[in-house]
C-alpha cells in the first residue's frame, strides 16, 4: 500500500458517460438490461447522487468479472465515487465487496482485491479519515489470505497515518491490536511486540486498572519473555498497566522482575515457588531459560571487577559445564549485551563493554565511581603533562640563559683582545 505523491486516477470520458458505462458493464455481468436505462433517466433528471448509490449497491457483481477486467472495472467505480459528497456512505459497501477476493481468479483474487483497496487508499487525501477503514479492510484481507508480506513494509508508516487522520485513542488501539494479531499469526515477533506495546500505550493512566488494560499488560509481559530477541524490559515495567499487575497478577509481575534484574537462580526459585505456573500460563520455558542465562551472564559482565570474568564463575552461575562457557559467551556477544574477547590461556572473559539490564540507584552509583576513577586518572595525566611542560619550559629557559651567557663571555673576550 504505497502512497503516491499525487493522488491521480486516469479515467477517460465525461462523468455522465462514465456512470452509464459502469451501469452497462454491471448489466452485462448480471445478464440483464435493467440498470443502465434507470440511471440514464436519473442523470437526465440531474440526480447523479442517486445514480451513484445504485451503482454502488449493484457493485457486488464486479466480483464475477474476468481477471483482466476486474481492476479496470474497480478503477472506474473508484473514480466515480471518490468525488461524491456521499463517499462516506458509499465506501463501506465497496469495502465489504472487496473484503472477499473474486472467485473468478482463485490464484490472483486476493492480490486483485488488495490492488483495488490500495488504489482507494492512495487516491484519498493523506488526512482523510476514510483511509482508516480502508486500511482495516486491507489488514483483514492480508491476514485471511496469507499475504502479510504485502502489508508488512508499510507498517512503519502507520503511526504517522493515524496522526494525520486524527484517529481517536480507541481507534488507534483497535488498529494496533489488529496489526499485532496479524503479525503474531505470521511469526513477525518484532512487529507483534511493537504494536502490542503501542496499543497498551494508548490506554491512559486513569484506565490502567481496567480489564482491557490488564489483559493487554499480561499479554505483553508474556510476549516479552517468550520472544527470544527481547532482552530489555525497562520500557515494559514503566507502563502503568504493567505496574498494576503487581496487585492483580503478582506471579506475572514477579516473573517480569526476574527478567528485569534477577538471575538464573531467581528464575529457578520462581519456578519452585510457583510450580506449574510457567507452563500453565503460556510461557515457553526453554526460551525463558536460555534468555535468563544470557541476562545472568550480562549482569556478571557488568559487575566484573577489573573487567575480567573467570570461566569458573560463569560456569557456576549459569549452571553449565566448563566446556560450554565459551559457547555462552559467544551467544551473549551475538545478542549485543556484551563486547569482549576470550582468553583461553587464562580461562578468562575480558570485557570491553557491557550492558546494564536495568538502570537504578546502584547502577548510577557504580557509574559515579567509575567516573571518579576516570577523573582521578585524567587528573594524574594532566599533572604529568603539566610537569613535563614546566620541565620543558624550565630547560628552554636554562638553554636561553646559557646561550646569553656564552654570547656575553664572547663579547668580553673580544673587548680584552682589542
Residue pairs with C-beta under 8 A, 6 or more apart in sequence:
1 114
1 117
1 118
1 121
1 122
1 135
1 138
1 150
1 151
1 154
2 118
2 122
2 154
3 121
3 122
3 126
3 157
4 122
7 122
7 123
7 124
7 125
8 123
9 75
9 78
9 79
9 82
9 119
9 123
11 18
11 75
11 76
11 79
13 21
15 48
15 80
16 43
16 48
18 76
18 79
18 80
19 39
19 43
19 48
19 51
19 52
19 55
19 80
20 36
20 39
20 40
20 43
21 76
22 55
22 73
22 76
22 77
22 80
23 35
23 36
23 38
23 39
23 40
23 51
23 55
24 36
25 73
25 76
26 35
26 55
26 58
26 59
26 61
26 62
27 33
27 34
27 35
27 36
29 61
29 62
29 64
29 65
30 58
30 61
35 54
35 55
35 58
38 54
39 51
39 54
39 55
42 48
42 50
42 51
42 54
43 51
49 84
49 85
49 86
52 80
52 81
52 84
52 86
52 90
53 86
53 89
53 90
55 77
55 80
55 81
56 77
56 81
56 90
56 93
56 94
57 93
59 77
59 93
59 94
59 97
60 97
62 70
62 73
62 74
62 77
62 97
62 102
63 97
63 100
63 102
63 103
63 104
64 102
64 103
64 104
65 73
65 102
65 104
66 104
67 102
67 104
67 105
67 108
67 112
70 102
70 104
70 105
70 112
70 116
71 112
71 115
71 116
74 98
74 116
74 119
75 116
75 119
77 94
78 94
78 116
78 119
78 120
78 123
81 87
81 90
81 91
81 94
82 120
82 123
82 124
84 90
87 130
88 130
91 120
91 130
91 133
91 134
92 133
94 120
95 117
95 120
95 133
95 134
95 137
98 113
98 116
98 117
98 137
98 141
99 113
99 137
99 140
99 141
100 113
101 109
101 110
101 112
101 113
101 141
101 145
102 109
102 112
102 113
103 109
105 112
110 141
110 142
110 145
110 147
111 147
111 150
113 141
114 138
114 141
114 142
114 147
114 150
117 134
117 137
117 138
117 141
118 138
120 134
121 131
121 134
121 135
121 138
124 130
124 131
124 134
126 164
127 164
127 165
127 166
128 165
129 165
129 166
129 167
131 161
131 165
132 162
132 165
132 167
132 171
132 175
135 158
135 161
135 175
136 175
136 178
138 151
139 151
139 175
139 178
139 179
139 182
140 178
141 147
142 148
142 150
142 151
142 182
143 181
143 182
143 185
143 186
146 186
148 182
148 183
148 185
148 186
148 188
151 182
152 183
152 188
152 191
155 179
155 183
155 191
155 195
158 175
158 176
158 179
158 195
159 198
162 171
162 172
162 175
167 175
169 202
169 203
169 204
170 202
172 199
172 202
173 199
173 202
173 203
176 195
176 196
176 198
176 199
176 202
177 195
177 196
177 199
179 191
179 195
180 191
180 192
180 193
180 195
180 196
180 199
183 189
183 191
183 192
183 195
184 192
189 223
189 227
189 228
189 229
189 230
190 227
190 229
192 223
192 227
193 220
193 223
193 224
193 227
193 230
196 216
196 219
196 220
196 223
197 220
197 235
197 236
199 216
200 213
200 216
200 217
200 220
200 239
200 241
200 242
201 239
203 210
203 212
203 213
203 216
203 240
203 241
205 240
207 213
208 239
208 240
208 241
208 243
208 244
209 241
209 244
209 248
213 240
213 241
213 244
214 241
214 244
214 245
214 248
214 249
216 241
217 239
217 241
217 242
217 244
217 245
218 245
218 249
218 252
220 236
220 239
220 242
221 236
221 242
221 245
221 252
221 253
221 255
221 256
222 252
222 281
222 282
222 283
223 230
224 230
224 233
224 236
224 256
224 259
225 255
225 256
225 259
225 283
225 284
225 287
225 288
225 291
226 282
226 283
226 284
226 287
226 288
227 287
228 287
228 290
228 291
231 291
231 294
231 295
231 298
231 335
231 336
231 337
232 357
233 256
233 259
233 260
233 357
233 358
234 260
234 358
234 359
236 242
236 256
237 243
237 256
237 257
237 260
242 253
242 256
245 252
245 253
245 256
246 253
251 274
251 277
251 281
252 281
254 270
254 274
255 270
255 278
255 283
258 266
258 267
258 270
258 292
259 288
259 291
259 292
259 295
260 357
260 358
261 299
261 357
261 358
262 292
263 292
263 295
263 296
263 299
263 317
264 292
264 293
264 296
264 317
264 318
264 319
265 317
267 288
267 289
267 292
271 277
271 278
277 283
278 285
278 288
279 285
293 318
293 320
293 328
294 328
294 331
294 332
294 335
294 337
295 337
295 357
296 317
296 318
297 314
297 317
297 318
297 328
297 329
297 332
297 337
297 338
298 332
298 337
298 338
298 354
298 355
298 357
299 357
300 309
300 313
300 314
300 317
301 309
301 332
301 337
301 338
301 340
301 349
301 351
301 354
302 354
302 355
302 356
302 357
304 351
304 354
307 340
307 350
307 351
307 352
308 348
308 349
308 350
308 351
309 348
309 349
309 351
310 347
310 348
310 349
311 322
311 325
311 326
311 347
311 348
311 349
312 322
312 347
314 320
314 325
314 328
314 329
314 349
315 321
315 322
315 324
315 325
318 325
318 328
320 328
325 349
326 342
326 344
329 338
329 340
329 342
329 349
332 338
333 339
333 340
336 355
337 354
337 355
338 351
338 353
338 354
338 355
339 351
339 352
339 353
339 354
340 349
340 350
340 351
340 352
340 353
340 354
341 349
341 350
341 352
342 348
342 349
342 350
343 349
343 350
356 363
